[in-house]
Amino acid sequence: MHSFGDQAEQMARIYFTGGATAVLLGWRSSTIDIDLQIVPEHDHLLRAIPEFKEKLELNIELACPAHFIPELPDWEDRSRFIAQEGSLFFYHYDLYAQALSKIERAHTQDLADVKELLNRGFIAPGRLRELFEQIFPNLYRFPAIDPDSFRQALNNALTEFEAEG
């Protein structure tokens, strides 16, 4: 964050997602990559990413949940502030959007992350269902997603969480 802040020439928000969120919120000790979104995008920050990748020996990708599932309403309001470095403001991308994106992908690590988000009280099961229902009508915009399978995966994840709780 400090390195990015040093490069910033204009104000912007950077949203972390995935492993970066897991590390910063404390349930993972490391990550192999950093997924982020820059809003608004600035060429000088985008051009600095290869240097940061080398310096930090990490893969940095421009990725966020809205690249994989419909954008959740009011996601920016739910994005948790992390820090300010220079003219950059860093946030965790909406944890509900992260959880739904992870449930849709259904990788083992993704489902473990969703479980941590639920166990630590960062997201609530009922609200996760509500937000899913809000995006459900827009899933047709993501042809790789089978809406009914996605709903079933959400139900399975929440049923498992509730059974363990």
N, C-alpha and C positions, 0 to 999 in steps of 0.2 A: 504494500500500500504506500509505503514511504517513497519507494522508487517511482511509482506511478505519479504520486503527488509532485515529486521533483520535476517531472516531465510536463506537467499540465500547464498549458498556456491560457486555458479558458475553464470556466466552471463546467462540471459534468458530474453525473452520478455513475458509479460503477456498482453493479449488482453481481454478487457472488452466488453461485449455486453448486450443488453437488458436494464433492469432497471438501472444498474450501469451507463450506458452511459446517460440515461435520467436524472439521478440525477446529474452527473458530468457536463453535458451540460446545466442544469438549468431549465428544464421544469417539473420536478417532484421533490418533496421534500424528497421522500423516496422510497425505494424498499424493497420487502420482500425477495429477493434473489439476489445473485451475480453470473452471468454466466461468465465464463472465460476460456481462453485457454492459456496454458503455452507452449512456444516454445523456445528451445526444452524442453521436459518434464524432470524434475529432481525428483527422488524419494523423496529426502528430502523435497521438496516443496509440493509434493502430500501428503506425510505423515503428513505435518503440517496443512492441510486443516481441519481435524476434530477439532483441537484445535482452529483454527480461527473461525469456526462455533460456538463453545461454547462461546468463548470470545466476539464475536461480536453479538451473538444471531441472526445470519442470516444464511439462507441456502446458501451454496456455491456449485455450480454445474460446472462440466467440460463440457461446451457446447459452441458452436459457430455456426454461420450460415452454415458453410460447413458440419455440421452434418445433416442438414435438406434440403439443396439445393446444387446444384453443386458449387464448389469453383469458385469464380469470378476471371478472369485473373487480375493479378497485385493487388490483394487485399491488400497485405502487403504495397505497395507503397501508397495506399489511406488511410491506417490506421493512425489515428491522434494521435500524441504523447501527452501524459498527463504529465508524470513525470518520474524521475529516483530516485529510492530508493536503496541505496547500489549498488549491481551489477544487479539489475532488472530494466528493462525499461518497462513502462506501456503505453499502447495504447488503443484507442477505436478501436475495430475491424471495418474494412471498413464499413462506414455508408451505402453505397449502398447495400452491402451484408446483412446488418442488415435490411434495408428497404424491400428488396425482400423476405427475410425469414419471416418477419412480415406480408407482404402481402399474402404470401402463407398460413400462419397459419390462418390469418383473424380473430383473436380474437379482441374484441372491443378495449382493451388497445393497442394492437399491431398497429391497424389502426390509433389510435390517435397519437401514437408515429411517424408513417410515416408522418402524417399530420404536426407534429411539425418539423420533419427533413426538410420537404419541405418549410414550412412557415419561418423557421429560415435561409433558404438558405444553409443548410449543404449538401443537395443533389439537383440536377437539374432533372426535369422530363425527358428531352430528353436523358440525360446520363443514367438515370435509365432504360429507354426503350432499349437503345443500349446494356447495360450490360445484360439485360434479354435475348435479342436476341442472345447474345454470349453464354449463358448457355443453351438456349432452346434445342439444339441438344443433350445435355447430361442429360436431365431430365429423360430419360429412366432408368438411374441408380438409380432413386428414385421412385420405383414402387407405393408408396403411393400417389404420385403427379400425377394428371391429367394435362398434359401440356396445353391443351386448356382452362381448367378452371383456371389455374394459369394465363395464358395470359389475360383472361377476368377479373380476379380480379385485375390485374395490370392496365388494361384499365379503370376499374371502379374507382379505387383509384385515378388515375391521372385525369380522367374526373371530379370527385368530387372536387379535389383540384383546377383545372383550373376554374371550375364554381364558386368556392368561392373566388378565387383570383381576 
